[in-house]
Amino acid sequence: MTDIRFTAMPTETAKQYWGGAPDAYDMAPERAISPGGGLPCRHCLGLIEKGAPFLILAYRPFPVLQPYAETGPIFLHAEACDRFGGGDTLPEILTTSPDYILRGYGHQDRIVYGTGAVTPMENISARADELLARDDIAYVHVRSARNNCYQCRIDRV
């Protein structure tokens, strides 16, 4: 069995957005007020409370541009929040849907074909463990099964 760690957006990246830095599309993050109902913050991996300000921005969770470097919309608390601790406990944001897409990426940050699958919430850790046991998988992305939005990354410890 492989030890896994749920990994949130790096704090340095979140600080840049909190400071007004442009997003992956070179646009300023949009500010909004949460209507409640489960908006997931990609830094604390918790839910943004009703009435709380938050940012909407385009995020690319890859180190460089390349054909597999997917970019998409995410939410982030508008004010600094504590980064998720990076343990193996399922983060709060992954408890709001019955299933998610898990997909493995290789050491060159490219999709490893055949690894993507819609995975029931209760099987996320086991599926990530199975993927990360493979030498050709460097990390796993968790994405929304409904909208394909990036949620977080899973790494081996």
Residue frames as a rotation matrix with the C-alpha (Angstrom) as fourth column:
MET 1
0.576 0.817 0.000 0.00
0.817 -0.576 0.000 0.00
0.000 0.000 -1.000 0.00
THR 2
-0.396 -0.667 0.631 1.24
0.673 -0.678 -0.295 3.47
0.625 0.308 0.717 -0.93
ASP 3
-0.196 0.302 -0.933 0.96
0.777 -0.533 -0.336 6.34
-0.599 -0.790 -0.130 1.54
ILE 4
-0.115 0.253 0.961 -0.93
0.830 -0.507 0.233 9.23
0.546 0.824 -0.152 -0.05
ARG 5
-0.542 -0.041 -0.839 -1.25
0.565 -0.758 -0.328 12.94
-0.623 -0.651 0.434 0.72
PHE 6
0.478 0.718 0.506 -3.99
0.878 -0.414 -0.242 15.31
0.036 0.560 -0.828 -0.48
THR 7
-0.533 -0.800 -0.277 -2.23
0.759 -0.596 0.262 18.46
-0.374 -0.071 0.925 -1.68
ALA 8
0.584 0.752 -0.305 -3.79
0.598 -0.653 -0.465 21.92
-0.549 0.090 -0.831 -1.92
MET 9
0.724 -0.285 0.628 -2.80
0.345 -0.639 -0.687 24.92
0.597 0.714 -0.364 -4.03
PRO 10
-0.240 -0.889 -0.390 0.58
0.893 -0.044 -0.449 26.20
0.382 -0.456 0.804 -2.81
THR 11
0.382 0.368 -0.848 0.33
0.773 -0.630 0.075 29.09
-0.506 -0.684 -0.525 -0.33
GLU 12
-0.567 -0.655 -0.500 2.70
0.249 -0.714 0.654 31.24
-0.786 0.246 0.568 -2.41
THR 13
-0.825 0.348 0.445 0.34
0.468 -0.021 0.884 30.90
0.316 0.937 -0.146 -5.38
ALA 14
0.196 0.946 -0.257 -2.71
0.943 -0.110 0.314 31.75
0.269 -0.304 -0.914 -3.25
LYS 15
0.032 -0.261 -0.965 -0.88
0.618 -0.753 0.224 34.79
-0.785 -0.604 0.137 -1.81
GLN 16
-0.924 -0.376 0.072 -0.30
0.270 -0.506 0.819 36.07
-0.272 0.776 0.569 -5.34
TYR 17
-0.428 0.844 0.323 -4.02
0.603 0.000 0.798 35.86
0.673 0.537 -0.509 -6.12
TRP 18
0.353 0.531 -0.771 -4.97
0.929 -0.296 0.221 37.43
-0.111 -0.794 -0.598 -2.77
GLY 19
-0.257 -0.573 -0.779 -2.61
0.420 -0.792 0.444 40.26
-0.870 -0.213 0.444 -3.71
GLY 20
0.494 0.602 -0.627 -4.34
-0.279 -0.573 -0.770 40.81
-0.823 0.556 -0.115 -7.06
ALA 21
-0.627 -0.773 -0.098 -1.95
-0.382 0.195 0.903 38.97
-0.679 0.604 -0.417 -9.36
PRO 22
-0.010 0.635 -0.773 -3.43
-1.000 0.012 0.022 37.94
0.023 0.773 0.634 -12.72
ASP 23
0.438 0.283 0.853 -4.70
-0.400 0.911 -0.097 34.40
-0.805 -0.299 0.512 -13.19
ALA 24
-0.227 -0.564 0.794 -3.69
0.393 0.693 0.605 31.83
-0.891 0.449 0.065 -15.82
TYR 25
0.261 0.378 0.888 -5.48
0.965 -0.116 -0.234 33.91
0.014 0.919 -0.395 -18.50
ASP 26
-0.721 -0.679 0.134 -3.71
0.662 -0.733 -0.153 37.09
0.202 -0.021 0.979 -17.39
MET 27
-0.006 0.793 0.610 -6.91
0.060 -0.608 0.791 38.51
0.998 0.041 -0.044 -15.92
ALA 28
-0.702 -0.151 0.696 -7.54
-0.630 -0.325 -0.706 39.86
0.333 -0.933 0.133 -12.43
PRO 29
-0.826 0.456 -0.331 -9.41
0.535 0.819 -0.207 37.39
0.177 -0.348 -0.921 -10.21
GLU 30
-0.234 0.842 0.486 -13.11
-0.135 -0.523 0.841 38.25
0.963 0.131 0.236 -9.90
ARG 31
-0.991 0.001 0.135 -14.52
-0.135 0.031 -0.990 38.97
-0.006 -1.000 -0.030 -6.44
ALA 32
-0.191 0.969 -0.156 -17.93
-0.221 0.113 0.969 37.67
0.956 0.220 0.193 -5.40
ILE 33
-0.425 0.182 0.886 -19.93
-0.902 -0.003 -0.432 36.85
-0.076 -0.983 0.166 -2.28
SER 34
-0.978 -0.032 -0.205 -20.67
-0.058 0.991 0.120 33.20
0.200 0.129 -0.971 -1.60
PRO 35
-0.117 0.992 0.049 -24.29
-0.792 -0.123 0.598 32.18
0.599 0.031 0.800 -1.90
GLY 36
-0.110 -0.005 0.994 -23.41
-0.778 0.622 -0.083 29.10
-0.618 -0.783 -0.073 0.16
GLY 37
0.799 0.602 -0.005 -24.04
-0.494 0.651 -0.577 25.60
-0.344 0.463 0.817 -1.04
GLY 38
0.684 -0.506 0.525 -20.56
0.334 0.857 0.392 24.20
-0.648 -0.093 0.755 -1.31
LEU 39
0.872 -0.489 -0.030 -18.11
-0.278 -0.443 -0.852 26.46
0.404 0.751 -0.522 -3.13
PRO 40
0.795 -0.570 -0.207 -14.73
0.595 0.669 0.446 24.73
-0.116 -0.478 0.871 -2.68
CYS 41
0.753 -0.648 -0.116 -11.61
-0.634 -0.761 0.136 26.73
-0.177 -0.029 -0.984 -1.80
ARG 42
0.820 -0.457 -0.345 -8.55
0.117 0.724 -0.680 25.17
0.560 0.517 0.647 -3.44
HIS 43
-0.146 -0.897 0.417 -6.17
-0.472 -0.307 -0.826 26.43
0.869 -0.318 -0.379 -0.72
CYS 44
-0.472 0.008 0.882 -7.80
-0.871 0.155 -0.467 25.27
-0.140 -0.988 -0.066 2.54
LEU 45
-0.818 0.244 -0.521 -9.78
-0.101 0.830 0.548 22.53
0.567 0.501 -0.654 0.73
GLY 46
-0.672 0.689 -0.272 -12.79
0.479 0.125 -0.869 23.59
-0.564 -0.714 -0.414 2.78
LEU 47
-0.038 0.768 0.639 -16.06
0.966 -0.135 0.220 25.14
0.256 0.626 -0.737 1.73
ILE 48
-0.913 -0.209 0.350 -16.55
0.175 -0.977 -0.125 28.89
0.367 -0.053 0.929 1.40
GLU 49
-0.594 0.686 -0.421 -19.23
0.662 0.119 -0.740 29.94
-0.458 -0.718 -0.524 3.86
LYS 50
0.203 0.782 0.590 -22.41
0.920 -0.358 0.158 31.74
0.334 0.511 -0.792 2.82
GLY 51
0.967 0.243 -0.071 -21.82
0.253 -0.932 0.258 35.50
-0.004 -0.268 -0.964 2.77
ALA 52
0.297 -0.936 -0.187 -18.02
0.283 -0.100 0.954 35.19
-0.912 -0.336 0.235 2.64
PRO 53
0.607 -0.170 -0.777 -16.10
-0.715 -0.543 -0.440 36.96
-0.347 0.822 -0.451 -0.13
PHE 54
0.294 -0.540 0.789 -14.29
0.329 0.832 0.447 34.72
-0.898 0.128 0.422 -2.58
LEU 55
-0.232 -0.478 -0.847 -12.27
-0.728 -0.492 0.477 34.89
-0.645 0.727 -0.234 -5.78
ILE 56
0.739 0.339 0.582 -13.07
0.196 0.719 -0.667 33.23
-0.645 0.607 0.465 -9.10
LEU 57
0.212 -0.752 -0.624 -10.07
-0.813 -0.490 0.314 32.73
-0.542 0.441 -0.715 -11.36
ALA 58
0.853 -0.064 -0.518 -8.55
-0.341 0.682 -0.647 30.60
0.395 0.728 0.560 -14.08
TYR 59
0.362 -0.710 0.605 -6.03
-0.739 0.177 0.650 28.17
-0.568 -0.682 -0.460 -12.60
ARG 60
0.626 -0.304 -0.718 -3.48
-0.442 0.620 -0.648 25.93
0.642 0.723 0.254 -14.29
PRO 61
0.772 -0.271 0.576 -2.06
-0.518 0.259 0.816 23.44
-0.370 -0.927 0.060 -11.76
PHE 62
0.750 -0.584 0.309 0.98
0.661 0.671 -0.336 22.63
-0.011 0.457 0.890 -13.88
PRO 63
0.175 -0.772 -0.612 4.51
0.529 -0.450 0.719 24.10
-0.830 -0.450 0.329 -13.79
VAL 64
-0.745 -0.457 -0.486 4.72
-0.175 -0.570 0.803 25.06
-0.644 0.683 0.345 -17.49
LEU 65
0.296 0.804 -0.515 2.53
-0.773 -0.115 -0.624 25.45
-0.561 0.583 0.588 -20.54
GLN 66
-0.909 -0.415 -0.035 2.26
-0.347 0.709 0.614 22.30
-0.230 0.570 -0.789 -22.63
PRO 67
-0.600 0.715 -0.358 -0.57
-0.402 0.117 0.908 20.51
0.691 0.689 0.218 -24.45
TYR 68
-0.163 0.543 -0.824 -1.76
0.572 0.732 0.369 18.63
0.804 -0.411 -0.430 -21.34
ALA 69
-0.909 -0.232 -0.347 -1.67
0.417 -0.508 -0.753 21.64
-0.002 -0.829 0.559 -18.98
GLU 70
-0.094 0.978 0.185 -5.40
0.802 -0.035 0.597 22.02
0.590 0.204 -0.781 -18.44
THR 71
-0.992 -0.099 0.074 -6.69
0.048 -0.858 -0.511 25.38
0.114 -0.503 0.857 -17.22
GLY 72
-0.214 0.977 -0.027 -10.06
0.582 0.149 0.799 25.99
0.784 0.155 -0.600 -15.65
PRO 73
0.069 0.342 0.937 -12.09
-0.442 -0.832 0.336 27.98
0.895 -0.437 0.094 -13.18
ILE 74
-0.320 -0.115 -0.940 -11.59
0.740 0.590 -0.324 27.64
0.592 -0.799 -0.104 -9.43
PHE 75
0.721 0.506 0.473 -12.75
0.003 -0.685 0.729 29.35
0.693 -0.524 -0.495 -6.23
LEU 76
-0.365 -0.836 -0.409 -10.50
0.662 0.076 -0.745 30.69
0.654 -0.543 0.526 -3.50
HIS 77
0.428 0.426 -0.797 -11.34
0.863 -0.453 0.222 32.45
-0.267 -0.783 -0.561 -0.24
ALA 78
0.677 -0.143 0.722 -10.83
0.315 -0.830 -0.460 36.19
0.665 0.539 -0.517 -0.88
GLU 79
0.551 -0.501 0.668 -8.96
-0.810 -0.515 0.282 36.54
0.203 -0.696 -0.689 2.42
ALA 80
-0.447 -0.843 -0.300 -6.04
-0.694 0.538 -0.478 34.42
0.564 -0.005 -0.826 3.57
CYS 81
0.776 0.576 0.258 -6.98
-0.621 0.623 0.477 30.98
0.114 -0.530 0.840 4.87
ASP 82
-0.009 -0.784 0.620 -4.83
-0.710 0.442 0.549 28.20
-0.705 -0.435 -0.560 6.26
ARG 83
-0.232 -0.161 -0.959 -3.56
-0.882 0.450 0.138 25.73
0.410 0.878 -0.247 3.68
PHE 84
0.844 0.521 -0.128 -4.91
-0.457 0.823 0.337 22.20
0.281 -0.226 0.933 3.98
GLY 85
0.469 -0.661 0.585 -2.53
-0.701 0.125 0.703 20.14
-0.538 -0.739 -0.405 6.09
GLY 86
0.020 -0.520 -0.854 -1.71
-0.943 0.274 -0.189 17.67
0.332 0.809 -0.485 3.35
GLY 87
-0.488 -0.181 0.854 -2.64
-0.615 0.765 -0.189 14.51
-0.620 -0.618 -0.484 5.18
ASP 88
-0.985 0.108 -0.135 -4.36
-0.015 0.726 0.688 11.39
0.172 0.680 -0.713 3.93
THR 89
-0.458 0.876 -0.153 -7.76
0.481 0.099 -0.871 12.38
-0.748 -0.472 -0.467 5.32
LEU 90
-0.247 0.464 0.851 -10.33
0.940 -0.097 0.326 13.18
0.234 0.881 -0.412 2.64
PRO 91
-0.984 -0.144 -0.106 -10.63
0.165 -0.961 -0.221 16.99
-0.070 -0.235 0.969 2.46
GLU 92
-0.367 0.900 -0.233 -14.02
0.130 -0.199 -0.971 18.60
-0.921 -0.387 -0.044 3.07
ILE 93
-0.197 0.316 -0.928 -14.36
-0.831 -0.556 -0.013 19.73
-0.520 0.769 0.372 -0.56
LEU 94
-0.744 -0.115 -0.658 -14.36
-0.528 0.705 0.473 16.08
0.410 0.700 -0.585 -1.67
THR 95
-0.881 0.473 -0.002 -17.37
0.352 0.652 -0.672 15.21
-0.317 -0.592 -0.741 0.49
THR 96
-0.405 0.742 -0.533 -19.92
-0.396 -0.669 -0.630 17.27
-0.824 -0.044 0.565 -1.43
SER 97
0.080 0.388 -0.918 -20.39
-0.992 0.121 -0.035 15.08
0.098 0.914 0.394 -4.51
PRO 98
0.797 0.275 0.538 -21.01
-0.393 0.912 0.116 11.36
-0.459 -0.304 0.835 -4.90
ASP 99
0.554 -0.622 0.553 -18.08
0.728 0.684 0.040 10.95
-0.403 0.380 0.833 -7.29
TYR 100
0.522 -0.528 -0.670 -15.04
-0.481 -0.831 0.280 12.61
-0.704 0.176 -0.688 -8.84
ILE 101
0.908 -0.371 -0.193 -12.69
-0.024 0.414 -0.910 12.05
0.418 0.831 0.367 -11.76
LEU 102
0.512 -0.848 0.136 -9.27
-0.229 0.018 0.973 10.75
-0.828 -0.529 -0.185 -10.74
ARG 103
0.969 -0.246 0.016 -6.54
0.060 0.172 -0.983 10.86
0.239 0.954 0.181 -13.37
GLY 104
0.526 -0.845 -0.097 -2.86
0.529 0.236 0.815 9.98
-0.666 -0.480 0.571 -13.21
TYR 105
0.923 -0.354 -0.149 -0.08
-0.363 -0.679 -0.638 12.19
0.125 0.643 -0.755 -14.56
GLY 106
0.660 -0.739 -0.133 3.44
0.688 0.666 -0.287 11.11
0.301 0.098 0.949 -15.43
HIS 107
0.169 -0.730 -0.662 6.77
0.784 -0.308 0.539 12.65
-0.597 -0.610 0.520 -14.49
GLN 108
-0.835 -0.393 0.384 6.56
0.549 -0.624 0.556 14.99
0.021 0.675 0.737 -17.52
ASP 109
-0.662 0.640 -0.389 3.20
-0.148 -0.621 -0.770 16.39
-0.735 -0.452 0.506 -16.25
ARG 110
-0.599 0.468 -0.650 1.25
-0.741 -0.016 0.671 14.64
0.304 0.884 0.356 -18.99
ILE 111
0.374 0.835 0.403 -1.86
-0.899 0.433 -0.065 12.49
-0.229 -0.338 0.913 -18.68
VAL 112
-0.864 -0.459 0.208 -1.13
-0.408 0.879 0.245 8.79
-0.295 0.127 -0.947 -18.42
TYR 113
-0.291 0.805 -0.518 -3.79
-0.856 0.022 0.516 7.40
0.427 0.593 0.683 -20.74
GLY 114
-0.102 0.395 -0.913 -6.12
0.071 0.918 0.389 4.81
0.992 -0.025 -0.122 -19.32
THR 115
-0.804 -0.278 -0.526 -5.91
0.513 0.124 -0.849 6.15
0.301 -0.953 0.043 -15.76
GLY 116
-0.825 0.510 0.245 -8.87
-0.548 -0.828 -0.120 8.53
0.142 -0.233 0.962 -15.78
ALA 117
-0.561 0.695 -0.450 -12.02
0.521 0.719 0.460 7.22
0.643 0.024 -0.765 -14.16
VAL 118
0.018 0.661 0.750 -15.11
-0.634 -0.573 0.520 8.52
0.773 -0.485 0.409 -12.41
THR 119
-0.619 -0.402 -0.675 -14.57
0.282 0.689 -0.668 7.31
0.733 -0.604 -0.313 -8.87
PRO 120
0.538 0.831 -0.144 -17.11
0.412 -0.109 0.905 7.17
0.736 -0.546 -0.401 -6.02
MET 121
0.441 -0.333 0.834 -16.20
-0.622 -0.783 0.016 9.51
0.648 -0.525 -0.552 -3.16
GLU 122
0.765 -0.079 0.640 -15.68
-0.553 0.429 0.714 6.62
-0.331 -0.900 0.284 -0.74
ASN 123
0.776 -0.481 0.407 -13.15
0.560 0.823 -0.096 5.01
-0.289 0.302 0.909 -3.13
ILE 124
0.899 -0.419 0.127 -10.96
-0.276 -0.767 -0.579 8.07
0.340 0.485 -0.805 -3.80
SER 125
0.344 -0.822 0.453 -8.16
-0.864 -0.089 0.495 7.09
-0.366 -0.562 -0.741 -1.42
ALA 126
0.274 -0.209 0.939 -8.06
0.068 0.978 0.198 3.48
-0.959 0.010 0.283 -2.60
ARG 127
0.858 0.069 0.510 -8.05
0.504 0.079 -0.860 4.49
-0.100 0.994 0.033 -6.29
ALA 128
0.766 -0.630 0.130 -5.31
-0.585 -0.766 -0.266 7.08
0.267 0.128 -0.955 -5.70
ASP 129
0.249 -0.663 0.706 -3.29
-0.632 0.441 0.638 4.45
-0.734 -0.605 -0.309 -3.81
GLU 130
0.517 0.033 0.855 -3.69
0.442 0.846 -0.300 2.05
-0.733 0.533 0.423 -6.75
LEU 131
0.937 -0.149 0.316 -2.56
0.227 -0.429 -0.874 4.66
0.266 0.891 -0.368 -9.28
LEU 132
0.620 -0.720 0.311 0.37
-0.761 -0.649 0.016 5.93
0.190 -0.246 -0.950 -7.21
ALA 133
0.494 -0.443 0.748 1.67
-0.184 0.788 0.588 2.38
-0.850 -0.429 0.308 -6.77
ARG 134
0.781 -0.172 0.600 2.60
0.617 0.358 -0.701 2.55
-0.094 0.918 0.386 -10.47
ASP 135
-0.128 -0.947 -0.294 6.08
0.735 -0.290 0.613 3.80
-0.666 -0.138 0.733 -11.38
ASP 136
-0.606 -0.119 0.786 4.76
0.745 -0.433 0.508 5.76
0.280 0.894 0.351 -14.37
ILE 137
0.497 0.810 0.311 2.39
0.540 -0.569 0.620 7.88
0.679 -0.140 -0.720 -12.23
ALA 138
-0.641 -0.747 0.177 3.95
0.382 -0.510 -0.770 10.91
0.666 -0.426 0.613 -10.50
TYR 139
-0.894 0.438 -0.091 0.70
-0.134 -0.456 -0.880 12.33
-0.427 -0.774 0.467 -9.05
VAL 140
-0.485 0.832 0.268 -3.07
0.867 0.417 0.273 12.24
0.116 0.365 -0.924 -9.39
HIS 141
-0.909 0.348 0.229 -5.54
-0.346 -0.937 0.050 15.04
0.232 -0.034 0.972 -10.03
VAL 142
-0.500 0.863 -0.078 -9.01
0.750 0.386 -0.537 15.02
-0.433 -0.327 -0.840 -8.52
ARG 143
-0.973 0.228 -0.028 -11.54
-0.202 -0.789 0.580 16.80
0.110 0.570 0.814 -10.73
SER 144
-0.300 0.947 0.114 -15.26
-0.630 -0.107 -0.769 17.35
-0.716 -0.303 0.629 -10.67
ALA 145
-0.715 0.129 0.688 -17.13
0.445 0.842 0.305 14.52
-0.540 0.524 -0.659 -12.39
ARG 146
0.363 0.930 0.047 -19.77
0.698 -0.238 -0.675 17.05
-0.617 0.278 -0.736 -13.48
ASN 147
0.974 0.059 -0.220 -17.68
-0.054 -0.878 -0.476 19.99
-0.221 0.476 -0.851 -14.74
ASN 148
0.580 -0.814 0.043 -14.09
0.679 0.454 -0.577 18.67
0.450 0.363 0.816 -14.85
CYS 149
0.658 -0.338 0.673 -12.94
-0.443 -0.896 -0.017 21.49
0.609 -0.287 -0.740 -12.52
TYR 150
-0.264 -0.869 -0.418 -9.67
0.130 0.397 -0.908 20.86
0.956 -0.294 0.008 -10.71
GLN 151
0.838 0.546 0.008 -10.19
0.024 -0.051 0.998 20.12
0.545 -0.837 -0.056 -6.99
CYS 152
0.571 -0.723 0.389 -6.80
-0.698 -0.178 0.693 19.07
-0.432 -0.667 -0.606 -5.63
ARG 153
0.134 -0.652 -0.746 -3.81
-0.679 0.488 -0.549 16.88
0.722 0.580 -0.377 -6.23
ILE 154
0.925 0.020 0.379 -2.87
-0.298 0.655 0.694 13.60
-0.234 -0.755 0.612 -4.55
ASP 155
0.188 -0.944 -0.271 0.80
-0.804 0.010 -0.594 12.75
0.564 0.330 -0.757 -4.08
ARG 156
0.593 -0.155 -0.790 2.62
0.427 0.892 0.146 9.75
0.683 -0.424 0.595 -2.68
VAL 157
0.920 -0.277 0.276 4.35
-0.385 -0.520 0.763 10.37
-0.068 -0.808 -0.585 0.62
